[in-house]
Amino acid sequence: MKIMVVCGNGLGSSFIMEINVKKALTEMGKTAEVGHTDLTSARTEQADIFIGAADIVGQLEDGSRTIVTLENMMSISEITSKLEPHLE
């Protein structure tokens, strides 16, 4: 399983979200390959799940991608609750 964390520029905020996604996965006892990228590059990336802030990651919606939108990228509990249904 590959999870791609997306932000506008692919720098600071996506890196923080990547760390928090990894923490959430650990808490759930799950494993996945997790990376981060900017919105433009994400359009050509292959991943099972794309995760990011609602105003950014929604732009990737094309009907074939699994998109997880976050309101608070710092909230590990939100990341866990929104990712968990896609990991089973």
N, C-alpha and C positions, 0 to 999 in steps of 0.2 A: 504494500500500500504506500502510495506517495501523496503527501499533503504539501501543497504550495501556498505559502503565506504571501499575500499581495498587498502592496501599498503604492501610493502615487509615484514615489521615486525609487523604491526598492532599497532604501538605506535604513535609517534608524528605526522607524516605527515597525517595519516588517521584521527587523531583526529582534526587536523586543517581543513581538507577537510570536515569532518562531520559538524563542526561549519559553514563552508561556504555553504554547501548544505542546512542547516537549514535556513540560512539567505536568500538564493536564493528562497527557498520555501515560506518563509514569504513574500518576495517581490512579488511573483507570486500569493499570496493569496491561496496557496495550503498547505495541510497538509500530512504528511507521517511519519511513524516510520523510524528513521534514526539511524543506528549503524555503528560501524567500526570494522575491523578485519584485520588479516594478510592474505596473499595469500593462505597459506596452509589451514587454517581454512575455508576460503571462499569457498573452493571446496565442503564442506559439508553443507554450510549455505543455507537456503532457503530465497530467496528475490525476489522481483519483478524486481528490477534494481540493477545492480552492477556498481559502478562508481569508477574510479581511474585513475592514470597516465597510458598513453598508453602502456608503456613498461612493466607494471605489470598486469593490469586488462585484457589485451588481452590474457593472459595465461589461463583465465577462460573460454574462448570461447569454447563451445561444441555444438553449434547449437540450444540449447534450452534456453539459458540465454539472457536476455536483458543487453547488455554491453554498458556503456557510457564511452568513453575515453576522458581524459582531457590533454591538453598541458600545461596549467597553473592552478595548483590547487588553487591558490590564487585569481583567477579571478571569481568573482561572476557573471559577465556578461556572461562568457563562460559557467559556470555551468548552469545558467538559460537557455541560448540558446540551450544547448545540452540536458537538462532534459525536457524542456517544451513539446517537441513533444511526449514524453513517458507518460505524465501526463494527456493527453486529452482523 
